[in-house]
Amino acid sequence: MRLRISDVQPSFWTKTAAIAAALAIFWLAPATGRAAGGHGGGPSDRLFYERIEGLTVNILARAQLHGQLVVNLRLESDPQGAQKVKKYEPKLRDAYNQRLLRLGQTILDVRRPLDLERMESTLQDATNTILGPDVATVLLTSAMVRQ
């Protein structure tokens, strides 16, 4: 009796290897489309990330220095938004420092954990004011308080 290929059932390991190969191709896609942050489209779907680091403001309570807040962030945008972010970076830094200073004088307390959601929404509001809505998204990369 001859054995035909169609009569042989693939083993567990054969199936696993095939799935692993398919996933590897999917995750190691070229730098366009999904791997670049888009949703499978062409180069226009690429996302850009502009670093804004070293935002440092004083935390004051009753006109006394209680610490410093240090924030690093990235702005996520499409190609047109990235050009606008670079053009307005000095204004963005100024707006971020003003908003963070206001938080440091009114809300932040060195004895309590940082309210990162409020901080991020405050910085996003400043971004929308300078660049317009839906141009760039604020992504906090780090925020810490030094005493």
Secondary structure as GFF3:
##gff-version 3
##sequence-region A 1 147
A	DSSP	three_ten_helix	5	7	.	.	.	ID=ss1
A	DSSP	alpha_helix	12	27	.	.	.	ID=ss2
A	DSSP	three_ten_helix	33	36	.	.	.	ID=ss3
A	DSSP	three_ten_helix	43	45	.	.	.	ID=ss4
A	DSSP	beta_strand	48	61	.	.	.	ID=ss5
A	DSSP	beta_strand	64	77	.	.	.	ID=ss6
A	DSSP	alpha_helix	79	87	.	.	.	ID=ss7
A	DSSP	alpha_helix	89	106	.	.	.	ID=ss8
A	DSSP	alpha_helix	116	131	.	.	.	ID=ss9
A	DSSP	beta_strand	136	146	.	.	.	ID=ss10
###
